Amino acid sequence: MTLATYFAGIDVGSTMTKAVIVNHGIVGSIVGPTGPEQRRLANKVMEAALKKASLPFQAITCVIATGYGRINVPFADKQVTEITCHAKGISHLFPEARTIVDVGGQDVKAIRIDAKGKTVDFVMNDKCAAGSGRFIEVIADTLGVSLDEVGDLSLKSKNPAKISNICTIWAQQEVAASLAQGILVSDLLAGVHHSLADRIGRMVSRLRVEEAIIVTGGGAKNKGLLRALSEQLGHEILVPEEPLITGALGAALLGKEMAEKARENNTPLKIKERILEQIEIL
Amino acid sequence: MVEEQKEAKPKKRMTATQAAASIGPMVKEFITGALRARAEGKQKLAYTFIVCHHEEIFRAMDVVPLWTENFAGICGAKRDAERFLQRAESLGLSRSLCTYALCGIGFDQWREELGQMPPNAPWGGQARPDFMISTGQILCDPRSKWFQASQQFMPDVPIYNIDLPYPLFQRDRDHRDVLGYYHKYIVKQLRGLVAFLEEQTGKKMDDDRLAELVDLSDRTWNLIEETYSLRKAVPCPMGTGDAMNTMVPINFMMATQTAYDFFVNLKKELEEKIAKGEGEVQEEKYRLMWGGGLPSWFALTDFNYFNSKGASFPVETTYRMVAPLDAMDLPQTKDPIEHLAWRWLGFWTFWYDRAKKRPGSEPDVERLIHWIEEYKIDGIVMHEAFSCRTWHVGLIWQLHQLAKIYKPIPVFVMGKDGKKERIYRELPSLILESDIIDITSYSEEDTRNKIDAFIETLESNRLSRAA
């Protein structure tokens, strides 16, 4: 059997689905909303990524699925958790990385990795939206600001508001009340970022934080949050060029690693008959 | 009143040992046996709490203990706690209080309102007590307040409170300096309990019988220690999932021949398994410690999930409420009450001397370190139950301290000069977050996602070690 040279990773997150195809480098990647329908239509995201890379599905040697919806990817050869995939993807991009903070749509993860990019320890917050990207989405909606504007606007603040509620719902009410009192939107957003950074920082401190610290996920696109988080952690923070795809990238690289190991050991790569199709949940 | 709905029936957890599988009927017998005793009216029934070293006194006086925490746990395990929790909430009690207490209070209020058991009460329901023995411990305020709240619905049922303190760990002090004062105080508390029970039952304490029962308990303690130590074997013949069953005789049946016989049989079963090389899991890849926190009683199948990944749990800090008596150096006394008080103090101060020898250590951390070594542990799992402060406060701090003072895993990494460097990595840990019986705090998907990630971390360590 001739070993093809393309490997795919697909990360079905709670908010966004990401697909990456690699050979010696990234040849195609795509990010799209997960949504209730998309969760069973991971094939569509993969088709889009293949189209972008001008590749047929048959060219892919190995597909690794990750993220909360990884079980909904019938064409994946293997499922791996997003912790391992982020560790792999980030250590590929930043060999000096030791701590990863992934601020996702509905959860936050902190991962400590070693020099080989292996996970040493991790913590996850999935019990409360207040520590996740969802917190900012809710507040942005209340303030009538688009998510793209949130970061830059907050950086204009000279007097960040104090957000005392840590529950998303109560904080939303507090922000609405503060807005009515005439507090500036930029100050409120800066306050919200500090509140979120405080929660994330406390969670991350369960690990022993070591530099370099890399932030990924949707939260990494928010400059205001990054500044607040950097202040909270007391360290400089690095961000990948495209922070949404690091999990999918790691998944693709793990597939590549699997194939290379199989080739080194002269053993066949365990892959299954795959068809790029949607799954039927019901 | 609130909508009263039962939750979906839980999946049954697979046990590794026959002994663990036999626990269900045993627990059911506590509940139904208490109901029979209530109907017959020959014995007095008492609400009370576990880990108070007072079972011998109860049994010597023929008082039937009703373990209220156990009944709440049964409601949780049967996924039938929510209706009682909601009832307690509707009485104005917050969900953030101890959910064992909320469940019990909700149940009591309902039973008293109806004058009979609530509909479809788990295993027939918790019998009405003749009196309640609350036992304030250092941090667990529900142990004092729970029965006071329940007394609102049972004003005719008296409460007697016993206080069982122990000296806290101080690195620069020898706890023995004050042990005598604590001992006097505890003896007084236990004698007060005896006097109360004599008054309630109209019987006099039989000191010889009490001494026999204390001796039986002591022998059971030593037997449990010997039995659980067998789990050091590789592969481990019995895991924490099973220990969450075998905690029943340890915590609810002390001072009974049944408990002693149970551990005789379990020991024999484990010895046979070890001789045949049978482990809790077929191919043991990772050995984990349940390092703290009460379990989610409604989600014990999570232990099977760990097992399905090749992970076994040879040891747990939770519910192992015994320690080797020989190693305690307890003062000799012929007075069984005095002995109970010494044993109480010996148990709670068991790790103090060892902790003092290791800089930065504390008794709870020291216990983790010892068991990591003795049971060849690869990772630690803890459970943070949001509603229980007593057993859960300080768990994360313990992990922090452990990481600071103890690094058992040697791995090789590439140094800056391109040469291999040997470093020591701390043990990976996983903190599960949920509750003891409140199922609304639990997500199977999230929990198993965390377990998957933890297993991948352990595998990465295993490969590093192998390399």
Contacts between the chains, C-beta under 8 A, distances in Angstrom:
chain1	res1	chain2	res2	distance
A	68	B	445	7.3
A	68	B	449	6.7
A	80	B	456	6.9
A	81	B	449	6.4
A	81	B	452	4.7
A	81	B	453	4.1
A	81	B	456	5.7
A	82	B	453	7.6
A	83	B	453	3.8
A	83	B	456	6.6
A	83	B	457	7.2
A	84	B	453	6.8
A	84	B	456	4.5
A	84	B	457	7.8
A	84	B	460	7.6
A	114	B	411	7.1
A	114	B	413	5.8
A	114	B	423	7.9
A	114	B	425	7.1
A	115	B	413	4.2
A	115	B	414	5.9
A	116	B	413	6.1
A	116	B	414	7.5
A	116	B	464	7.6
A	118	B	460	4.2
A	118	B	461	7.8
A	118	B	464	6.5
A	119	B	428	7.9
A	119	B	453	7.6
A	119	B	456	6.7
A	119	B	457	4.5
A	119	B	460	5.6
A	120	B	425	5.8
A	120	B	426	7.6
A	120	B	428	6.8
A	120	B	457	7.2
A	121	B	426	7.2
A	121	B	428	5.2
A	121	B	429	6.6
A	121	B	457	7.0
A	122	B	453	6.1
A	122	B	454	7.8
A	122	B	457	6.7
A	123	B	431	7.0
A	124	B	449	7.9
A	124	B	450	5.8
A	124	B	453	7.4
A	126	B	443	7.3
A	126	B	446	4.6
A	126	B	449	7.8
A	126	B	450	7.8
A	127	B	433	5.4
A	127	B	441	7.6
A	127	B	446	7.9
A	206	B	396	5.9
A	206	B	399	7.6
A	206	B	400	7.6
A	206	B	431	7.7
A	208	B	403	6.3
